[in-house]
Protein backbone atom coordinates (compact mmCIF):
# COMPACT_ATOMS: atom_id res chain seq x y z
CA UNK A 1 0.00 0.00 0.00
CA UNK A 2 1.22 3.55 -0.66
CA UNK A 3 2.83 5.90 1.80
CA UNK A 4 2.20 9.49 0.68
CA UNK A 5 4.74 12.03 1.88
CA UNK A 6 3.33 15.57 1.65
CA UNK A 7 5.94 18.29 1.08
CA UNK A 8 5.60 21.86 2.28
CA UNK A 9 7.92 24.69 1.27
CA UNK A 10 10.33 24.04 4.15
CA UNK A 11 10.52 20.32 3.31
CA UNK A 12 11.87 21.09 -0.15
CA UNK A 13 14.84 22.76 1.52
CA UNK A 14 15.57 19.70 3.68
CA UNK A 15 16.03 16.89 1.18
CA UNK A 16 19.36 15.21 1.76
CA UNK A 17 21.31 12.00 1.09
CA UNK A 18 23.39 9.83 3.42
CA UNK A 19 25.18 6.49 3.64
CA UNK A 20 24.57 4.28 6.67
CA UNK A 21 26.74 1.24 7.44
CA UNK A 22 24.34 0.40 10.27
CA UNK A 23 21.40 0.36 7.85
CA UNK A 24 23.36 -1.88 5.47
CA UNK A 25 24.13 -4.27 8.31
CA UNK A 26 20.48 -4.65 9.26
CA UNK A 27 19.36 -4.96 5.63
CA UNK A 28 21.99 -7.69 5.15
CA UNK A 29 20.59 -9.51 8.19
CA UNK A 30 17.12 -9.22 6.68
CA UNK A 31 18.45 -10.52 3.34
CA UNK A 32 19.75 -13.68 5.03
CA UNK A 33 16.28 -14.37 6.37
CA UNK A 34 14.64 -13.98 2.94
CA UNK A 35 17.45 -15.32 0.74
CA UNK A 36 15.05 -16.87 -1.77
CA UNK A 37 14.06 -13.49 -3.23
CA UNK A 38 17.46 -11.84 -3.44
CA UNK A 39 18.90 -13.18 -6.70
CA UNK A 40 21.45 -10.38 -7.19
CA UNK A 41 23.05 -11.27 -3.85
CA UNK A 42 23.38 -15.02 -4.50
CA UNK A 43 27.23 -14.90 -4.75
CA UNK A 44 27.37 -13.00 -1.46
CA UNK A 45 24.96 -15.44 0.19
CA UNK A 46 27.13 -18.37 -0.88
CA UNK A 47 30.19 -16.71 0.63
CA UNK A 48 28.38 -16.07 3.89
CA UNK A 49 27.35 -19.68 4.51
CA UNK A 50 30.67 -20.63 6.05
CA UNK A 51 30.80 -17.48 8.16
CA UNK A 52 27.35 -17.89 9.69
CA UNK A 53 28.29 -20.77 11.97
CA UNK A 54 27.97 -19.52 15.53
CA UNK A 55 26.34 -16.21 14.53
CA UNK A 56 22.91 -16.16 16.17
CA UNK A 57 20.80 -13.49 14.48
CA UNK A 58 17.54 -14.49 16.19
CA UNK A 59 17.43 -11.44 18.52
CA UNK A 60 17.43 -9.14 15.45
CA UNK A 61 15.09 -11.29 13.36
CA UNK A 62 12.58 -11.20 16.21
CA UNK A 63 12.07 -7.49 15.47
CA UNK A 64 12.10 -7.78 11.66
CA UNK A 65 8.62 -9.04 10.74
CA UNK A 66 8.07 -9.94 7.08
CA UNK A 67 5.38 -7.27 6.81
CA UNK A 68 5.21 -4.91 9.72
CA UNK A 69 7.14 -2.54 11.88
CA UNK A 70 10.86 -2.75 12.64
CA UNK A 71 11.86 -0.53 15.61
CA UNK A 72 13.20 2.81 14.40
CA UNK A 73 15.90 2.90 17.07
CA UNK A 74 17.67 -0.07 15.43
CA UNK A 75 18.71 2.09 12.49
CA UNK A 76 17.76 5.69 13.10
CA UNK A 77 18.63 8.11 10.27
CA UNK A 78 22.27 9.25 10.35
CA UNK A 79 22.91 12.91 11.12
CA UNK A 80 25.72 13.34 8.59
CA UNK A 81 26.19 12.12 5.00
CA UNK A 82 29.00 9.66 5.82
CA UNK A 83 28.56 8.48 9.41
CA UNK A 84 30.88 5.67 10.55
CA UNK A 85 29.62 2.36 11.91
CA UNK A 86 31.10 2.85 15.39
CA UNK A 87 29.34 6.20 15.73
CA UNK A 88 26.02 4.74 14.65
CA UNK A 89 26.44 1.77 16.99
CA UNK A 90 27.11 4.14 19.91
CA UNK A 91 23.83 5.93 19.17
CA UNK A 92 22.04 2.59 19.13
CA UNK A 93 23.52 1.64 22.51
CA UNK A 94 22.41 5.00 23.97
CA UNK A 95 18.72 4.46 23.08
CA UNK A 96 16.30 5.55 25.80
CA UNK A 97 14.82 2.34 27.35
CA UNK A 98 11.28 3.77 27.45
CA UNK A 99 11.44 4.59 23.73
CA UNK A 100 12.93 1.18 22.98
CA UNK A 101 10.18 -0.61 24.89
CA UNK A 102 7.41 1.23 23.04
CA UNK A 103 8.96 0.49 19.65
CA UNK A 104 9.71 -3.15 20.49
CA UNK A 105 6.12 -3.64 21.65
CA UNK A 106 4.82 -2.20 18.37
CA UNK A 107 7.12 -4.51 16.41
CA UNK A 108 6.23 -7.65 18.39
CA UNK A 109 2.53 -6.90 17.88
CA UNK A 110 3.04 -7.50 14.14
CA UNK A 111 3.74 -11.21 14.79
CA UNK A 112 0.95 -13.19 16.50
CA UNK A 113 2.08 -14.47 19.89
CA UNK A 114 5.52 -12.79 19.79
CA UNK A 115 4.84 -10.40 22.67
CA UNK A 116 3.67 -13.30 24.87
CA UNK A 117 6.64 -15.52 24.07
CA UNK A 118 9.38 -15.99 26.66
CA UNK A 119 11.92 -13.90 24.75
CA UNK A 120 9.32 -11.27 23.85
CA UNK A 121 8.28 -10.85 27.51
CA UNK A 122 11.94 -10.69 28.57
CA UNK A 123 12.71 -7.91 26.08
CA UNK A 124 9.75 -5.81 27.23
CA UNK A 125 10.55 -6.41 30.91
CA UNK A 126 14.17 -5.27 30.47
CA UNK A 127 14.30 -2.88 27.49
CA UNK A 128 17.72 -1.51 28.46
CA UNK A 129 19.16 -5.03 28.43
CA UNK A 130 17.40 -5.78 25.15
CA UNK A 131 18.95 -2.70 23.53
CA UNK A 132 22.45 -3.81 24.56
CA UNK A 133 21.82 -7.35 23.30
CA UNK A 134 20.59 -6.01 19.94
CA UNK A 135 23.63 -3.72 19.70
CA UNK A 136 26.00 -6.63 20.40
CA UNK A 137 24.36 -8.83 17.78
CA UNK A 138 24.47 -5.91 15.32
CA UNK A 139 28.19 -5.44 15.94
CA UNK A 140 28.88 -9.15 15.37
CA UNK A 141 26.79 -9.03 12.19
CA UNK A 142 28.78 -6.03 10.94
CA UNK A 143 32.12 -7.73 11.54
CA UNK A 144 30.96 -10.98 9.93
CA UNK A 145 28.77 -9.84 7.04
CA UNK A 146 29.76 -6.31 6.00
CA UNK A 147 33.10 -4.97 7.25
CA UNK A 148 35.37 -6.75 4.75
CA UNK A 149 33.23 -5.62 1.79
CA UNK A 150 32.47 -2.13 3.09
CA UNK A 151 34.97 -0.27 0.82
CA UNK A 152 33.22 -1.76 -2.22
CA UNK A 153 29.73 -1.10 -0.86
CA UNK A 154 30.55 2.44 0.23
CA UNK A 155 32.02 3.30 -3.18
CA UNK A 156 28.85 2.10 -4.91
CA UNK A 157 26.62 4.06 -2.52
CA UNK A 158 28.70 7.23 -2.87
CA UNK A 159 28.58 6.91 -6.66
CA UNK A 160 24.80 6.58 -6.42
CA UNK A 161 24.56 9.80 -4.40
CA UNK A 162 26.77 11.63 -6.90
CA UNK A 163 24.54 10.46 -9.77
CA UNK A 164 21.32 11.49 -8.02
CA UNK A 165 22.82 14.86 -7.09
CA UNK A 166 23.49 15.54 -10.76
CA UNK A 167 19.90 14.57 -11.58
CA UNK A 168 18.60 16.99 -8.96
CA UNK A 169 20.83 19.77 -10.23
CA UNK A 170 19.83 19.19 -13.84
CA UNK A 171 16.11 18.56 -13.57
CA UNK A 172 14.84 19.18 -10.05
CA UNK A 173 12.70 16.79 -8.02
CA UNK A 174 10.75 15.55 -11.05
CA UNK A 175 13.92 14.16 -12.58
CA UNK A 176 15.36 12.97 -9.26
CA UNK A 177 12.36 10.78 -8.51
CA UNK A 178 11.65 9.71 -12.11
CA UNK A 179 13.70 6.49 -11.87
CA UNK A 180 14.59 6.25 -8.19
CA UNK A 181 12.50 3.07 -7.94
CA UNK A 182 9.50 1.69 -9.87
CA UNK A 183 7.36 2.06 -6.74
CA UNK A 184 8.35 5.70 -6.10
CA UNK A 185 6.60 8.57 -7.88
CA UNK A 186 6.35 12.35 -7.55
CA UNK A 187 3.23 14.38 -8.31
CA UNK A 188 2.47 17.96 -7.32
CA UNK A 189 3.77 18.25 -3.76
CA UNK A 190 3.55 14.56 -2.80
CA UNK A 191 6.06 11.73 -2.95
CA UNK A 192 4.31 8.35 -3.12
CA UNK A 193 6.18 5.24 -1.97
CA UNK A 194 4.44 1.92 -2.53
CA UNK A 195 5.78 -0.37 0.18
CA UNK A 196 4.87 -3.79 1.56
CA UNK A 197 2.81 -2.25 4.36
CA UNK A 198 -0.85 -3.25 4.41
CA UNK A 199 -2.27 0.17 5.33
CA UNK A 200 -2.16 3.27 3.13
CA UNK A 201 -1.18 6.43 4.99
CA UNK A 202 -0.49 10.11 4.44
CA UNK A 203 2.44 11.66 6.28
CA UNK A 204 2.79 15.42 6.55
CA UNK A 205 6.52 16.09 6.71
CA UNK A 206 5.93 19.25 8.77
CA UNK A 207 9.20 20.91 7.79
CA UNK A 208 11.39 17.87 8.50
CA UNK A 209 12.12 17.12 4.85
CA UNK A 210 13.20 13.68 3.68
CA UNK A 211 16.42 11.69 3.92
CA UNK A 212 17.18 9.55 0.84
CA UNK A 213 19.25 6.55 1.88
CA UNK A 214 20.60 4.38 -0.97
CA UNK A 215 21.15 0.76 0.01
CA UNK A 216 22.63 -2.38 -1.47
CA UNK A 217 20.69 -4.96 0.52
CA UNK A 218 17.22 -3.36 0.56
CA UNK A 219 16.77 -4.57 -3.05
CA UNK A 220 14.20 -5.41 -4.43
CA UNK A 221 12.16 -3.39 -1.93
CA UNK A 222 11.85 0.27 -1.13
CA UNK A 223 11.17 1.32 2.47
CA UNK A 224 9.63 4.49 3.87
CA UNK A 225 9.62 5.05 7.59
CA UNK A 226 10.76 6.74 10.79
CA UNK A 227 8.40 8.58 13.05
CA UNK A 228 9.18 11.77 15.01
CA UNK A 229 11.62 12.77 16.40
CA UNK A 230 13.61 11.40 13.45
CA UNK A 231 13.59 12.61 9.89
CA UNK A 232 11.34 10.69 7.50
CA UNK A 233 13.49 8.43 5.34
CA UNK A 234 13.19 6.57 2.05
CA UNK A 235 15.57 3.61 1.75
CA UNK A 236 15.91 2.56 -1.90
CA UNK A 237 18.17 0.24 -3.97
CA UNK A 238 21.30 1.86 -5.38
CA UNK A 239 22.24 1.50 -9.04
CA UNK A 240 24.88 -1.05 -10.02
CA UNK A 241 23.82 -3.88 -7.70
CA UNK A 242 23.64 -6.35 -10.59
CA UNK A 243 27.42 -6.37 -11.05
CA UNK A 244 28.42 -5.84 -7.43
CA UNK A 245 29.40 -9.41 -6.57
CA UNK A 246 30.67 -10.50 -9.99
CA UNK A 247 34.33 -10.27 -10.79
CA UNK A 248 35.01 -8.18 -13.92
CA UNK A 249 35.57 -10.22 -17.08
CA UNK A 250 38.37 -9.08 -19.34
CA UNK A 251 38.44 -10.32 -22.92
CA UNK A 252 41.78 -11.51 -24.33
CA UNK A 253 41.82 -8.82 -27.02
CA UNK A 254 41.41 -6.03 -24.45
CA UNK A 255 44.10 -7.58 -22.25
CA UNK A 256 46.52 -7.75 -25.18
CA UNK A 257 45.83 -4.10 -26.03
CA UNK A 258 46.05 -2.61 -22.55
CA UNK A 259 47.77 -5.23 -20.45
CA UNK A 260 45.96 -7.57 -18.06
CA UNK A 261 45.76 -5.31 -14.99
CA UNK A 262 44.94 -2.13 -16.88
CA UNK A 263 42.20 -3.98 -18.80
CA UNK A 264 40.85 -5.32 -15.52
CA UNK A 265 40.64 -1.79 -14.09
CA UNK A 266 38.70 -0.57 -17.13
CA UNK A 267 36.37 -3.59 -17.02
CA UNK A 268 35.73 -3.12 -13.30
CA UNK A 269 34.39 0.41 -13.77
CA UNK A 270 30.84 -0.65 -14.59
CA UNK A 271 29.89 1.99 -12.02
CA UNK A 272 31.89 4.99 -10.73
CA UNK A 273 34.45 3.95 -8.12
CA UNK A 274 37.41 5.21 -6.12
CA UNK A 275 40.98 3.99 -6.31
CA UNK A 276 40.61 2.23 -2.96
CA UNK A 277 37.41 0.44 -3.96
CA UNK A 278 38.95 -0.77 -7.23
CA UNK A 279 42.08 -1.99 -5.45
CA UNK A 280 39.93 -3.89 -2.96
CA UNK A 281 37.82 -5.45 -5.70
CA UNK A 282 40.72 -6.45 -7.95
CA UNK A 283 43.20 -7.46 -5.26
CA UNK A 284 45.80 -4.98 -6.50
CA UNK A 285 47.90 -2.44 -4.63
CA UNK A 286 46.26 1.03 -4.51
CA UNK A 287 49.44 2.59 -5.96
CA UNK A 288 49.27 0.23 -8.94
CA UNK A 289 45.58 0.97 -9.53
CA UNK A 290 46.27 4.70 -9.27
CA UNK A 291 48.91 4.44 -12.00
CA UNK A 292 46.58 2.50 -14.31
CA UNK A 293 43.78 5.02 -13.75
CA UNK A 294 46.04 7.90 -14.70
CA UNK A 295 47.07 6.22 -17.95
CA UNK A 296 43.46 5.32 -18.84
CA UNK A 297 42.31 8.86 -18.07
CA UNK A 298 45.09 10.40 -20.17
CA UNK A 299 44.05 8.13 -23.04
CA UNK A 300 40.49 9.45 -22.88
CA UNK A 301 38.98 6.19 -21.62
CA UNK A 302 38.08 7.49 -18.14
CA UNK A 303 36.90 10.71 -16.53
CA UNK A 304 37.38 11.68 -12.90
CA UNK A 305 35.43 13.97 -10.61
CA UNK A 306 35.68 14.89 -6.96
CA UNK A 307 32.91 13.84 -4.57
CA UNK A 308 33.53 15.14 -1.06
CA UNK A 309 37.04 14.08 -0.05
CA UNK A 310 37.22 11.31 -2.65
CA UNK A 311 37.82 11.11 -6.40
CA UNK A 312 35.48 8.93 -8.45
CA UNK A 313 36.48 7.43 -11.79
CA UNK A 314 34.06 6.41 -14.53
CA UNK A 315 34.32 5.29 -18.14
CA UNK A 316 33.88 7.81 -20.95
CA UNK A 317 31.79 6.81 -24.01
CA UNK A 318 35.05 5.68 -25.67
CA UNK A 319 35.95 3.64 -22.59
CA UNK A 320 32.49 2.04 -22.50
CA UNK A 321 32.77 1.09 -26.17
CA UNK A 322 36.25 -0.35 -25.75
CA UNK A 323 35.28 -2.34 -22.65
CA UNK A 324 32.22 -3.75 -24.40
CA UNK A 325 34.21 -4.66 -27.49
CA UNK A 326 36.87 -6.32 -25.37
C-alpha positions in Angstrom: 0.0 0.0 0.0 1.2 3.6 -0.7 2.8 5.9 1.8 2.2 9.5 0.7 4.7 12.0 1.9 3.3 15.6 1.7 5.9 18.3 1.1 5.6 21.9 2.3 7.9 24.7 1.3 10.3 24.0 4.1 10.5 20.3 3.3 11.9 21.1 -0.1 14.8 22.8 1.5 15.6 19.7 3.7 16.0 16.9 1.2 19.4 15.2 1.8 21.3 12.0 1.1 23.4 9.8 3.4 25.2 6.5 3.6 24.6 4.3 6.7 26.7 1.2 7.4 24.3 0.4 10.3 21.4 0.4 7.8 23.4 -1.9 5.5 24.1 -4.3 8.3 20.5 -4.7 9.3 19.4 -5.0 5.6 22.0 -7.7 5.2 20.6 -9.5 8.2 17.1 -9.2 6.7 18.5 -10.5 3.3 19.8 -13.7 5.0 16.3 -14.4 6.4 14.6 -14.0 2.9 17.5 -15.3 0.7 15.1 -16.9 -1.8 14.1 -13.5 -3.2 17.5 -11.8 -3.4 18.9 -13.2 -6.7 21.5 -10.4 -7.2 23.0 -11.3 -3.8 23.4 -15.0 -4.5 27.2 -14.9 -4.8 27.4 -13.0 -1.5 25.0 -15.4 0.2 27.1 -18.4 -0.9 30.2 -16.7 0.6 28.4 -16.1 3.9 27.3 -19.7 4.5 30.7 -20.6 6.0 30.8 -17.5 8.2 27.4 -17.9 9.7 28.3 -20.8 12.0 28.0 -19.5 15.5 26.3 -16.2 14.5 22.9 -16.2 16.2 20.8 -13.5 14.5 17.5 -14.5 16.2 17.4 -11.4 18.5 17.4 -9.1 15.4 15.1 -11.3 13.4 12.6 -11.2 16.2 12.1 -7.5 15.5 12.1 -7.8 11.7 8.6 -9.0 10.7 8.1 -9.9 7.1 5.4 -7.3 6.8 5.2 -4.9 9.7 7.1 -2.5 11.9 10.9 -2.7 12.6 11.9 -0.5 15.6 13.2 2.8 14.4 15.9 2.9 17.1 17.7 -0.1 15.4 18.7 2.1 12.5 17.8 5.7 13.1 18.6 8.1 10.3 22.3 9.2 10.3 22.9 12.9 11.1 25.7 13.3 8.6 26.2 12.1 5.0 29.0 9.7 5.8 28.6 8.5 9.4 30.9 5.7 10.5 29.6 2.4 11.9 31.1 2.8 15.4 29.3 6.2 15.7 26.0 4.7 14.6 26.4 1.8 17.0 27.1 4.1 19.9 23.8 5.9 19.2 22.0 2.6 19.1 23.5 1.6 22.5 22.4 5.0 24.0 18.7 4.5 23.1 16.3 5.5 25.8 14.8 2.3 27.4 11.3 3.8 27.4 11.4 4.6 23.7 12.9 1.2 23.0 10.2 -0.6 24.9 7.4 1.2 23.0 9.0 0.5 19.7 9.7 -3.1 20.5 6.1 -3.6 21.7 4.8 -2.2 18.4 7.1 -4.5 16.4 6.2 -7.7 18.4 2.5 -6.9 17.9 3.0 -7.5 14.1 3.7 -11.2 14.8 1.0 -13.2 16.5 2.1 -14.5 19.9 5.5 -12.8 19.8 4.8 -10.4 22.7 3.7 -13.3 24.9 6.6 -15.5 24.1 9.4 -16.0 26.7 11.9 -13.9 24.7 9.3 -11.3 23.9 8.3 -10.9 27.5 11.9 -10.7 28.6 12.7 -7.9 26.1 9.7 -5.8 27.2 10.5 -6.4 30.9 14.2 -5.3 30.5 14.3 -2.9 27.5 17.7 -1.5 28.5 19.2 -5.0 28.4 17.4 -5.8 25.1 19.0 -2.7 23.5 22.4 -3.8 24.6 21.8 -7.3 23.3 20.6 -6.0 19.9 23.6 -3.7 19.7 26.0 -6.6 20.4 24.4 -8.8 17.8 24.5 -5.9 15.3 28.2 -5.4 15.9 28.9 -9.1 15.4 26.8 -9.0 12.2 28.8 -6.0 10.9 32.1 -7.7 11.5 31.0 -11.0 9.9 28.8 -9.8 7.0 29.8 -6.3 6.0 33.1 -5.0 7.3 35.4 -6.7 4.7 33.2 -5.6 1.8 32.5 -2.1 3.1 35.0 -0.3 0.8 33.2 -1.8 -2.2 29.7 -1.1 -0.9 30.5 2.4 0.2 32.0 3.3 -3.2 28.9 2.1 -4.9 26.6 4.1 -2.5 28.7 7.2 -2.9 28.6 6.9 -6.7 24.8 6.6 -6.4 24.6 9.8 -4.4 26.8 11.6 -6.9 24.5 10.5 -9.8 21.3 11.5 -8.0 22.8 14.9 -7.1 23.5 15.5 -10.8 19.9 14.6 -11.6 18.6 17.0 -9.0 20.8 19.8 -10.2 19.8 19.2 -13.8 16.1 18.6 -13.6 14.8 19.2 -10.1 12.7 16.8 -8.0 10.8 15.6 -11.0 13.9 14.2 -12.6 15.4 13.0 -9.3 12.4 10.8 -8.5 11.7 9.7 -12.1 13.7 6.5 -11.9 14.6 6.2 -8.2 12.5 3.1 -7.9 9.5 1.7 -9.9 7.4 2.1 -6.7 8.4 5.7 -6.1 6.6 8.6 -7.9 6.4 12.4 -7.5 3.2 14.4 -8.3 2.5 18.0 -7.3 3.8 18.2 -3.8 3.5 14.6 -2.8 6.1 11.7 -2.9 4.3 8.4 -3.1 6.2 5.2 -2.0 4.4 1.9 -2.5 5.8 -0.4 0.2 4.9 -3.8 1.6 2.8 -2.2 4.4 -0.9 -3.2 4.4 -2.3 0.2 5.3 -2.2 3.3 3.1 -1.2 6.4 5.0 -0.5 10.1 4.4 2.4 11.7 6.3 2.8 15.4 6.5 6.5 16.1 6.7 5.9 19.2 8.8 9.2 20.9 7.8 11.4 17.9 8.5 12.1 17.1 4.9 13.2 13.7 3.7 16.4 11.7 3.9 17.2 9.6 0.8 19.2 6.5 1.9 20.6 4.4 -1.0 21.1 0.8 0.0 22.6 -2.4 -1.5 20.7 -5.0 0.5 17.2 -3.4 0.6 16.8 -4.6 -3.0 14.2 -5.4 -4.4 12.2 -3.4 -1.9 11.9 0.3 -1.1 11.2 1.3 2.5 9.6 4.5 3.9 9.6 5.0 7.6 10.8 6.7 10.8 8.4 8.6 13.1 9.2 11.8 15.0 11.6 12.8 16.4 13.6 11.4 13.4 13.6 12.6 9.9 11.3 10.7 7.5 13.5 8.4 5.3 13.2 6.6 2.0 15.6 3.6 1.7 15.9 2.6 -1.9 18.2 0.2 -4.0 21.3 1.9 -5.4 22.2 1.5 -9.0 24.9 -1.1 -10.0 23.8 -3.9 -7.7 23.6 -6.3 -10.6 27.4 -6.4 -11.0 28.4 -5.8 -7.4 29.4 -9.4 -6.6 30.7 -10.5 -10.0 34.3 -10.3 -10.8 35.0 -8.2 -13.9 35.6 -10.2 -17.1 38.4 -9.1 -19.3 38.4 -10.3 -22.9 41.8 -11.5 -24.3 41.8 -8.8 -27.0 41.4 -6.0 -24.5 44.1 -7.6 -22.2 46.5 -7.7 -25.2 45.8 -4.1 -26.0 46.1 -2.6 -22.5 47.8 -5.2 -20.4 46.0 -7.6 -18.1 45.8 -5.3 -15.0 44.9 -2.1 -16.9 42.2 -4.0 -18.8 40.8 -5.3 -15.5 40.6 -1.8 -14.1 38.7 -0.6 -17.1 36.4 -3.6 -17.0 35.7 -3.1 -13.3 34.4 0.4 -13.8 30.8 -0.7 -14.6 29.9 2.0 -12.0 31.9 5.0 -10.7 34.4 3.9 -8.1 37.4 5.2 -6.1 41.0 4.0 -6.3 40.6 2.2 -3.0 37.4 0.4 -4.0 39.0 -0.8 -7.2 42.1 -2.0 -5.4 39.9 -3.9 -3.0 37.8 -5.5 -5.7 40.7 -6.4 -8.0 43.2 -7.5 -5.3 45.8 -5.0 -6.5 47.9 -2.4 -4.6 46.3 1.0 -4.5 49.4 2.6 -6.0 49.3 0.2 -8.9 45.6 1.0 -9.5 46.3 4.7 -9.3 48.9 4.4 -12.0 46.6 2.5 -14.3 43.8 5.0 -13.7 46.0 7.9 -14.7 47.1 6.2 -18.0 43.5 5.3 -18.8 42.3 8.9 -18.1 45.1 10.4 -20.2 44.0 8.1 -23.0 40.5 9.5 -22.9 39.0 6.2 -21.6 38.1 7.5 -18.1 36.9 10.7 -16.5 37.4 11.7 -12.9 35.4 14.0 -10.6 35.7 14.9 -7.0 32.9 13.8 -4.6 33.5 15.1 -1.1 37.0 14.1 -0.1 37.2 11.3 -2.7 37.8 11.1 -6.4 35.5 8.9 -8.4 36.5 7.4 -11.8 34.1 6.4 -14.5 34.3 5.3 -18.1 33.9 7.8 -21.0 31.8 6.8 -24.0 35.0 5.7 -25.7 35.9 3.6 -22.6 32.5 2.0 -22.5 32.8 1.1 -26.2 36.3 -0.3 -25.7 35.3 -2.3 -22.6 32.2 -3.8 -24.4 34.2 -4.7 -27.5 36.9 -6.3 -25.4 
